[in-house]
């Protein structure tokens, strides 16, 4: 007996599958914005998963997209629940109107990550948001890049994020252009510090002095585990409170030292009543590459004097080679070599990072040799030293090598690796 003919499926029929299989299929489309929109319109069963991937990270790059997003928030009350990350770019340099973020953020109290990237002439404000004392209980990451803010409002804005763990401020200016305020802050006793408050990771690069002042004179406390900061800021005030409060908890410190004069600046210049600054838990210390100055040597040695040599695991010193002639570091280089060599022990790694930024590429090894051979004590003392050379213009791949002894120049180096 012949099998009964199976009825044909109607056009457009979608076979019934377990929901977890459809979720897996939609997950493969998570980076395809148009495909996710199509999935949202296909059927109700696909809507939750499609919305999750479509709205979990919202990126707004134009004023038109920002206006459309605000309209969607006002007419779709369920939409904010799907949004976990928000990146807003305001690149209109000619805009004379302040960029008010209050209407947007007042709807998004459940976000976890906020990134505002604003052109430098644009003023950013949040008047109604600050007046309403809105709290964002889940936000852990805040990145403010560019733009002008009211320096006195920055601490108030940060107080709305009780679980903030990562804070990055770069190229942020004060829109009021107030007078330069003194940055000296008396270190606080350990009893006055709240162990639970404040971010654990902080990045401050090229921000105005008034924003620094109000940030560190506020009620916020910083017991940091990771800090990346301009060397000029550290040198502008004896023992900034952000360092004093974090000296027992800080594990990673990155300092962008520059060519500005740092003569007479002492990071360890604290009142005798408080003792000396000591990073007892520091594991990694990095001086990021920049143009060399005659003052930077003393400054680096000064910072090294605050480090507990028994716990440090990695020290990185970077240099930017920006001239076509041979590198001539000057007399301060001997003190850096001696200070680094005094840390030598088993398990401690030293990295000499060289960024080549000018001149003919074929001369890079000769220039770097003149620099590396100044680490005589460090290299001959048996330290674990690695040299890394990169090019700011991308003309050659990253090169890693180890100097064999103080007399061996990079003209006769042993390569370890080449990275595209």
C-alpha positions as CSV (number, residue, x, y, z in Angstrom):
1,X,0.0,0.0,0.0
2,X,1.4,3.3,-1.0
3,X,2.1,5.9,1.7
4,X,-0.4,8.6,2.0
5,X,0.7,11.8,0.3
6,X,2.0,14.4,2.7
7,X,0.2,17.8,2.5
8,X,2.3,20.6,1.1
9,X,3.3,23.4,3.4
10,X,1.6,26.7,2.7
11,X,3.8,29.4,1.1
12,X,5.9,31.3,3.8
13,X,5.4,28.5,6.3
14,X,8.1,28.5,9.0
15,X,8.7,25.1,10.7
16,X,8.2,25.0,14.4
17,X,11.5,24.6,16.3
18,X,12.3,24.9,20.0
19,X,12.8,28.5,21.0
20,X,16.5,27.9,22.0
21,X,17.3,26.9,18.4
22,X,15.8,30.1,17.0
23,X,17.7,32.1,19.7
24,X,20.9,30.5,18.4
25,X,20.1,31.4,14.8
26,X,19.3,35.0,15.7
27,X,22.5,35.2,17.8
28,X,24.5,34.6,14.6
29,X,23.0,37.8,13.2
30,X,23.8,40.0,16.2
31,X,26.2,42.2,14.2
32,X,23.8,42.6,11.2
33,X,21.6,45.5,12.0
34,X,19.2,45.2,9.0
35,X,18.8,41.4,9.6
36,X,17.8,42.0,13.2
37,X,15.2,44.5,12.2
38,X,13.7,42.0,9.8
39,X,13.7,39.4,12.6
40,X,11.8,41.8,14.8
41,X,9.1,42.1,12.2
42,X,8.9,38.4,11.4
43,X,6.9,37.0,14.3
44,X,6.3,37.5,18.0
45,X,8.5,34.6,19.0
46,X,11.5,36.1,17.5
47,X,10.9,39.6,18.9
48,X,12.5,39.3,22.4
49,X,15.8,37.8,21.2
50,X,16.0,40.2,18.2
51,X,15.4,43.2,20.4
52,X,18.0,42.1,22.9
53,X,20.8,42.1,20.2
54,X,19.4,45.1,18.4
55,X,19.2,47.4,21.4
56,X,21.8,46.1,23.9
57,X,24.3,48.6,22.5
58,X,22.9,51.7,20.9
59,X,25.3,53.9,18.9
60,X,24.1,57.4,17.9
61,X,26.4,59.2,15.4
62,X,24.3,62.0,14.0
63,X,21.9,64.7,15.4
64,X,19.1,63.1,13.3
65,X,19.7,59.6,14.9
66,X,19.8,61.2,18.3
67,X,16.4,63.0,17.7
68,X,14.9,59.8,16.4
69,X,16.1,57.9,19.4
70,X,14.6,60.4,21.8
71,X,11.3,60.1,20.0
72,X,11.4,56.3,20.3
73,X,12.1,56.5,24.1
74,X,9.1,58.7,24.6
75,X,6.7,56.5,22.6
76,X,8.0,53.0,23.6
77,X,8.2,52.8,27.4
78,X,9.5,49.2,27.2
79,X,12.5,50.2,25.1
80,X,14.9,51.4,27.9
81,X,14.8,48.0,29.5
82,X,16.7,46.5,26.5
83,X,19.5,49.1,26.4
84,X,22.6,48.3,28.4
85,X,25.3,50.3,26.5
86,X,25.0,53.7,25.0
87,X,27.5,55.5,22.8
88,X,26.7,59.1,21.7
89,X,28.8,61.0,19.2
90,X,28.3,64.8,18.8
91,X,30.8,65.8,16.1
92,X,29.2,69.0,14.9
93,X,31.9,71.6,15.7
94,X,29.8,74.5,14.5
95,X,27.0,73.9,16.9
96,X,26.4,76.9,19.1
97,X,23.7,75.2,21.2
98,X,24.6,73.3,24.4
99,X,24.2,69.5,24.1
100,X,21.6,68.6,26.8
101,X,21.9,65.0,27.7
102,X,19.0,65.1,30.3
103,X,16.1,64.0,28.0
104,X,18.0,61.0,27.0
105,X,19.5,59.8,30.3
106,X,16.3,60.4,32.3
107,X,14.8,57.4,30.4
108,X,17.8,55.2,30.7
109,X,18.4,54.6,34.4
110,X,19.1,50.9,33.8
111,X,22.1,51.3,31.5
112,X,25.5,49.8,32.5
113,X,27.9,51.6,30.1
114,X,27.8,55.2,28.9
115,X,30.2,56.8,26.4
116,X,29.9,60.4,25.3
117,X,32.2,61.5,22.5
118,X,31.8,65.2,21.8
119,X,33.6,67.7,19.6
120,X,35.7,70.1,21.7
121,X,33.7,73.3,21.1
122,X,30.4,71.7,22.2
123,X,29.1,72.4,25.7
124,X,27.5,69.4,27.5
125,X,24.9,70.0,30.2
126,X,22.3,68.1,32.2
127,X,20.3,70.7,34.1
128,X,17.1,68.8,34.7
129,X,19.0,65.5,35.3
130,X,21.0,67.1,38.1
131,X,18.0,68.9,39.6
132,X,16.0,65.7,39.8
133,X,18.6,63.7,41.6
134,X,18.1,60.7,39.3
135,X,20.2,57.6,40.3
136,X,21.7,55.1,37.9
137,X,22.1,52.0,40.1
138,X,23.6,49.7,37.4
139,X,26.0,52.0,35.6
140,X,29.6,50.8,36.1
141,X,31.4,52.4,33.2
142,X,31.5,56.1,32.2
143,X,33.6,57.5,29.4
144,X,33.6,61.3,28.7
145,X,35.7,62.3,25.7
146,X,35.9,65.8,24.4
147,X,33.5,68.6,25.0
148,X,33.1,71.3,27.6
149,X,31.5,70.8,31.0
150,X,30.8,72.9,34.0
151,X,33.6,71.8,36.3
152,X,31.4,72.1,39.4
153,X,28.8,69.8,37.9
154,X,31.2,66.9,37.2
155,X,31.2,65.6,40.8
156,X,27.4,66.0,41.1
157,X,27.0,64.0,37.9
158,X,29.3,61.2,39.2
159,X,27.4,61.0,42.4
160,X,24.4,59.7,40.4
161,X,26.4,56.5,39.7
162,X,26.8,54.7,43.0
163,X,28.3,51.5,41.4
164,X,30.7,53.3,39.0
165,X,33.9,51.2,38.8
166,X,35.5,52.6,35.6
167,X,35.8,56.3,34.9
168,X,37.7,57.8,31.9
169,X,37.9,61.6,31.2
170,X,40.0,62.6,28.2
171,X,40.2,66.0,26.4
172,X,37.5,67.4,28.7
173,X,37.5,71.1,29.3
174,X,35.8,73.6,31.6
175,X,33.3,75.7,29.7
176,X,33.5,78.6,32.1
177,X,37.3,79.1,31.8
178,X,37.5,80.0,35.5
179,X,40.8,81.0,37.2
180,X,43.4,78.4,37.8
181,X,42.8,77.0,41.3
182,X,45.3,75.5,43.7
183,X,45.4,71.7,43.5
184,X,47.2,71.0,46.8
185,X,45.0,68.8,48.9
186,X,46.0,67.6,52.3
187,X,46.1,63.8,52.5
188,X,43.2,62.2,54.4
189,X,43.7,59.8,57.3
190,X,42.7,56.2,56.6
191,X,39.9,56.4,59.1
192,X,38.2,59.1,57.0
193,X,38.2,57.1,53.8
194,X,35.2,55.1,52.7
195,X,36.4,51.7,51.5
196,X,33.3,51.1,49.4
197,X,33.0,54.3,47.5
198,X,34.4,55.6,44.2
199,X,35.7,54.0,41.0
200,X,38.4,51.3,41.0
201,X,39.8,52.2,37.6
202,X,40.5,55.9,36.6
203,X,41.9,57.4,33.5
204,X,42.6,61.2,33.4
205,X,44.2,62.5,30.2
206,X,44.4,66.1,29.1
207,X,41.6,67.5,31.2
208,X,41.3,71.1,32.5
209,X,42.8,72.1,35.8
210,X,39.5,73.3,37.1
211,X,37.8,70.0,36.5
212,X,40.7,68.2,38.3
213,X,40.3,70.6,41.2
214,X,36.5,70.1,41.7
215,X,36.8,66.3,41.0
216,X,39.4,65.9,43.8
217,X,37.8,68.4,46.2
218,X,34.5,66.7,46.1
219,X,33.1,64.1,48.5
220,X,34.1,61.3,46.1
221,X,36.9,59.0,47.4
222,X,39.2,57.1,45.2
223,X,40.7,53.8,46.4
224,X,41.9,52.8,43.0
225,X,43.3,49.5,41.7
226,X,44.3,51.0,38.3
227,X,45.3,54.6,37.4
228,X,46.3,56.1,34.1
229,X,47.1,59.8,34.4
230,X,49.1,62.7,32.9
231,X,52.5,63.2,34.5
232,X,52.0,67.0,34.4
233,X,49.0,66.6,36.8
234,X,51.0,64.6,39.3
235,X,53.8,67.1,39.1
236,X,51.5,70.1,39.5
237,X,50.7,69.3,43.2
238,X,52.6,67.6,46.0
239,X,51.1,64.2,46.5
240,X,47.6,64.6,44.9
241,X,45.0,63.0,47.1
242,X,44.0,60.5,44.5
243,X,47.4,58.9,45.0
244,X,47.4,59.2,48.8
245,X,44.0,57.6,49.1
246,X,45.0,54.8,46.8
247,X,48.5,54.0,47.9
248,X,47.5,50.7,49.6
249,X,45.1,49.5,46.9
250,X,46.7,50.6,43.6
251,X,48.0,47.7,41.5
252,X,48.6,49.3,38.1
253,X,49.9,52.8,37.5
254,X,50.4,54.3,34.0
255,X,52.0,57.8,33.8
256,X,52.1,59.8,30.5
257,X,55.2,61.9,31.1
258,X,55.7,64.8,28.7
259,X,58.2,67.3,27.6
260,X,56.9,70.0,29.9
261,X,59.3,71.1,32.6
262,X,59.0,69.1,35.9
263,X,61.9,70.7,37.7
264,X,61.4,70.7,41.5
265,X,58.3,68.6,41.4
266,X,58.3,65.8,44.0
267,X,55.6,63.2,44.0
268,X,56.6,62.2,47.5
269,X,56.4,65.7,48.9
270,X,53.8,65.1,51.7
271,X,53.6,66.7,55.2
272,X,55.7,64.9,57.7
273,X,52.7,64.3,59.9
274,X,51.3,61.9,57.3
275,X,54.5,60.0,56.6
276,X,55.7,59.1,53.1
277,X,53.8,58.0,50.0
278,X,54.3,54.3,49.4
279,X,52.6,52.1,46.8
280,X,52.7,48.9,48.8
281,X,50.5,46.8,46.5
282,X,51.7,48.1,43.1
283,X,52.3,45.3,40.6
284,X,52.8,47.2,37.3
285,X,54.3,50.6,36.6
286,X,54.5,52.2,33.2
287,X,55.9,55.4,31.8
288,X,54.3,55.8,28.4
289,X,56.5,57.0,25.5
290,X,56.8,60.7,24.8
291,X,59.4,63.2,23.9
292,X,62.4,63.1,26.2
293,X,63.3,66.1,28.4
294,X,66.1,66.8,30.7
295,X,63.7,66.9,33.6
296,X,62.0,63.6,33.0
297,X,64.9,61.5,34.4
298,X,64.6,63.0,37.9
299,X,60.9,62.7,37.8
300,X,61.0,59.0,36.9
301,X,63.5,58.3,39.7
302,X,61.2,60.2,42.1
303,X,58.2,58.0,41.2
304,X,60.3,54.8,41.5
305,X,61.2,55.8,45.0
306,X,57.6,55.3,46.1
307,X,57.4,51.7,44.8
308,X,57.6,48.6,47.0
309,X,60.4,46.6,45.2
310,X,59.3,43.3,46.8
311,X,55.8,43.3,45.1
312,X,56.4,45.0,41.7
313,X,56.3,42.6,38.8
314,X,56.6,44.7,35.7
315,X,58.2,48.1,35.0
316,X,58.0,49.7,31.5
317,X,59.8,52.8,30.4
318,X,58.9,54.3,27.0
319,X,60.7,56.7,24.7
320,X,59.7,58.5,21.6
321,X,62.5,58.9,19.1
322,X,61.5,62.0,17.2
323,X,64.8,63.2,15.7
324,X,66.8,61.9,12.8
325,X,70.1,62.3,14.6
326,X,71.4,59.9,17.3
327,X,69.7,59.9,20.6
328,X,71.5,61.8,23.3
329,X,69.7,61.3,26.6
330,X,71.9,63.5,28.8
331,X,73.3,63.0,32.4
332,X,69.9,62.1,34.0
333,X,69.9,58.8,32.2
334,X,72.5,57.4,34.6
335,X,70.2,57.9,37.6
336,X,67.3,56.1,35.8
337,X,69.7,53.2,35.1
338,X,70.8,53.0,38.7
339,X,67.3,53.2,40.0
340,X,66.0,50.5,37.8
341,X,69.0,48.2,38.5
342,X,68.3,48.5,42.2
343,X,65.0,46.7,41.6
344,X,66.5,43.7,39.9
345,X,65.3,40.4,41.3
346,X,63.8,37.1,40.1
347,X,60.4,37.4,38.6
348,X,60.6,41.2,37.8
349,X,60.3,42.1,34.1
350,X,61.7,45.3,32.6
351,X,60.5,46.6,29.2
352,X,62.2,49.4,27.3
353,X,59.5,50.6,24.8
354,X,60.7,52.6,21.8
355,X,58.3,54.4,19.5
356,X,60.0,55.5,16.3
357,X,58.4,58.7,15.0
358,X,60.7,60.4,12.5
359,X,63.8,59.9,10.3
360,X,64.7,57.2,7.9
361,X,63.5,53.7,8.9
362,X,66.8,52.0,8.2
363,X,68.5,54.1,10.9
364,X,66.1,53.0,13.6
365,X,68.4,50.3,15.0
366,X,71.3,52.6,15.3
367,X,69.2,55.2,17.1
368,X,67.7,52.7,19.5
369,X,71.1,51.2,20.2
370,X,72.4,54.6,21.5
371,X,69.4,54.6,23.9
372,X,69.5,50.9,25.1
373,X,73.3,51.0,25.7
374,X,72.7,53.6,28.4
375,X,71.1,50.9,30.6
376,X,74.5,49.5,31.4
377,X,73.9,48.6,35.1
378,X,70.4,47.2,34.4
379,X,71.5,44.9,31.5
380,X,74.8,43.7,33.0
381,X,73.1,43.1,36.4
382,X,71.2,40.1,35.1
383,X,67.8,41.7,34.9
384,X,65.0,40.3,32.7
385,X,65.0,43.1,30.0
386,X,63.0,43.1,26.8
387,X,63.2,45.9,24.2
388,X,60.1,46.6,22.0
389,X,60.3,48.9,19.0
390,X,57.2,50.2,17.1
391,X,56.7,52.8,14.5
392,X,54.1,55.6,15.0
393,X,53.5,55.7,11.2
394,X,53.3,51.9,10.8
395,X,56.2,51.7,8.4
396,X,57.6,48.5,10.0
397,X,56.1,45.7,12.2
398,X,56.7,45.6,15.9
399,X,60.1,44.2,16.8
400,X,60.9,42.5,20.1
401,X,64.4,41.5,21.2
402,X,66.7,41.2,24.2
403,X,70.1,42.9,24.4
404,X,72.8,40.4,25.0
405,X,75.1,42.7,27.0
406,X,75.8,46.4,27.4
407,X,78.3,46.5,24.5
408,X,75.9,44.9,22.0
409,X,74.1,47.5,20.0
410,X,70.8,46.9,18.2
411,X,72.9,46.8,15.0
412,X,73.7,43.3,16.1
413,X,70.5,42.3,17.9
414,X,68.8,38.9,18.3
415,X,65.1,39.2,17.2
416,X,62.5,37.5,19.3
417,X,59.4,38.2,17.3
418,X,57.8,40.3,14.5
419,X,54.2,41.3,14.7
420,X,52.1,42.5,11.8
